[in-house]
Structures are given as C-alpha cells and as structure tokens.
Amino acid sequence: MKILRAAFLYWLLAFAAGFVLGAFRVMLVEPMLATWLQGYALLSAVAMEAPIMLTVSWFAAAWVLGRRPSWTPAETLGMGGLAWLLLQLAELGLALVMGLSTAAYLEKLTTLAGVLGIALQILFAFIPLLVLWRSRAFAAR
C-alpha cells in the first residue's frame, strides 16, 4: 500500500505541474516559436519544458520518499513504474477528451517531440530510484 500511495502522490504532483506547463507551452510558447522555427516549434517547446519537468519530478520524488525514511531500490522502482503507468493513462485520457483517437495519439508519439516526451517519461519512472541513490550517497559522506 505504501508504494501505491507514494506512486499516486508522485504522479499527482508531477502531472499537475505538467498540466500547467503543458497549457502554457501549447497556448504561448509553441505559437511564438512557430514563427521562427516552422515545423520544429513543438520539439523546441518540449525541449524547453524538459528541464523544468525533470526538476519538478526530482523534488516531488524527494518529497514523497522523505515522508517515510526506509525505502528499498525495488520499492522506488515500483513507485516510479506505477507513477509512469498512471501518467500514460492520464495522457491517453486527455488525448481522448481532446478529441484524438487512440491511433492518432499513438501516431503523435512517433514524432521527434513524441519520442523526446516518451524518453522524458521513462526517465520520470526512474527518478525515485535516482533520488534514493543520491540521498544514500550523500548520507554516506
């Protein structure tokens, strides 16, 4: 139950931030970049958003892991994996609500911006483990 609650909280914090940043990206950043970068506006906007989301994910994972002192690497992998699954379901759900079919959503993932997004989401799944390793390495000093 500890892993499930932690995964949900980690996902919720990251998804909320991503939702706000995504809205900002779609409504302001992409249109602004489109005039200069033509077909690369989405890729550029996702690349600009990436370090912010990775930082948010790091702090969210650190906060969630800090709520309970004893975590094993397997538990943090479980937490990250479940959070990643929740993220995939939420992304697909948003796409369907916005009128995209499942096939159209999956096709968007094959673009450069989509591949970058998936790579970042996979990293999102491993951030809790990285946070655990970092905290243990820091504590060992």
Contacts in CASP RR format, 6 or more apart in sequence:
PFRMAT RR
TARGET T0000
AUTHOR 0000-0000-0000
METHOD contacts of the structure
MODEL  1
MKILRAAFLYWLLAFAAGFVLGAFRVMLVEPMLATWLQGYALLSAVAMEA
PIMLTVSWFAAAWVLGRRPSWTPAETLGMGGLAWLLLQLAELGLALVMGL
STAAYLEKLTTLAGVLGIALQILFAFIPLLVLWRSRAFAAR
2 68 0 8 1.000
2 75 0 8 1.000
3 75 0 8 1.000
3 78 0 8 1.000
3 79 0 8 1.000
3 82 0 8 1.000
4 82 0 8 1.000
6 64 0 8 1.000
6 65 0 8 1.000
6 67 0 8 1.000
6 68 0 8 1.000
6 79 0 8 1.000
6 128 0 8 1.000
7 78 0 8 1.000
7 79 0 8 1.000
7 80 0 8 1.000
7 81 0 8 1.000
7 82 0 8 1.000
7 83 0 8 1.000
7 86 0 8 1.000
8 82 0 8 1.000
8 83 0 8 1.000
8 86 0 8 1.000
9 60 0 8 1.000
9 64 0 8 1.000
10 57 0 8 1.000
10 60 0 8 1.000
10 61 0 8 1.000
10 64 0 8 1.000
10 79 0 8 1.000
10 80 0 8 1.000
10 83 0 8 1.000
10 128 0 8 1.000
11 82 0 8 1.000
11 83 0 8 1.000
11 86 0 8 1.000
11 87 0 8 1.000
11 90 0 8 1.000
13 56 0 8 1.000
13 60 0 8 1.000
13 63 0 8 1.000
13 64 0 8 1.000
14 53 0 8 1.000
14 56 0 8 1.000
14 57 0 8 1.000
14 60 0 8 1.000
14 83 0 8 1.000
14 87 0 8 1.000
14 124 0 8 1.000
15 86 0 8 1.000
15 87 0 8 1.000
15 90 0 8 1.000
17 52 0 8 1.000
17 53 0 8 1.000
17 56 0 8 1.000
17 60 0 8 1.000
18 49 0 8 1.000
18 53 0 8 1.000
18 56 0 8 1.000
21 49 0 8 1.000
21 52 0 8 1.000
21 53 0 8 1.000
22 49 0 8 1.000
25 45 0 8 1.000
25 46 0 8 1.000
25 48 0 8 1.000
25 49 0 8 1.000
29 45 0 8 1.000
29 48 0 8 1.000
29 49 0 8 1.000
30 41 0 8 1.000
30 42 0 8 1.000
30 45 0 8 1.000
31 41 0 8 1.000
33 40 0 8 1.000
33 41 0 8 1.000
33 44 0 8 1.000
33 45 0 8 1.000
34 41 0 8 1.000
37 44 0 8 1.000
42 111 0 8 1.000
42 113 0 8 1.000
43 111 0 8 1.000
43 112 0 8 1.000
43 113 0 8 1.000
43 116 0 8 1.000
45 113 0 8 1.000
46 113 0 8 1.000
46 114 0 8 1.000
46 116 0 8 1.000
46 117 0 8 1.000
46 120 0 8 1.000
47 116 0 8 1.000
50 116 0 8 1.000
50 117 0 8 1.000
50 120 0 8 1.000
53 120 0 8 1.000
53 124 0 8 1.000
54 120 0 8 1.000
54 123 0 8 1.000
54 124 0 8 1.000
54 127 0 8 1.000
57 124 0 8 1.000
57 127 0 8 1.000
58 127 0 8 1.000
58 130 0 8 1.000
58 131 0 8 1.000
61 79 0 8 1.000
61 80 0 8 1.000
61 127 0 8 1.000
61 128 0 8 1.000
61 131 0 8 1.000
62 131 0 8 1.000
62 135 0 8 1.000
64 79 0 8 1.000
64 128 0 8 1.000
65 71 0 8 1.000
65 76 0 8 1.000
65 128 0 8 1.000
65 131 0 8 1.000
65 132 0 8 1.000
65 135 0 8 1.000
71 132 0 8 1.000
73 129 0 8 1.000
73 132 0 8 1.000
73 133 0 8 1.000
76 128 0 8 1.000
76 129 0 8 1.000
76 131 0 8 1.000
76 132 0 8 1.000
77 126 0 8 1.000
77 128 0 8 1.000
77 129 0 8 1.000
79 128 0 8 1.000
80 124 0 8 1.000
80 125 0 8 1.000
80 126 0 8 1.000
80 127 0 8 1.000
80 128 0 8 1.000
80 129 0 8 1.000
81 125 0 8 1.000
83 124 0 8 1.000
83 125 0 8 1.000
83 128 0 8 1.000
84 121 0 8 1.000
84 122 0 8 1.000
84 124 0 8 1.000
84 125 0 8 1.000
87 121 0 8 1.000
87 124 0 8 1.000
88 121 0 8 1.000
91 105 0 8 1.000
92 102 0 8 1.000
92 105 0 8 1.000
95 102 0 8 1.000
95 104 0 8 1.000
95 105 0 8 1.000
95 108 0 8 1.000
96 102 0 8 1.000
96 105 0 8 1.000
100 108 0 8 1.000
108 114 0 8 1.000
109 115 0 8 1.000
109 118 0 8 1.000
END
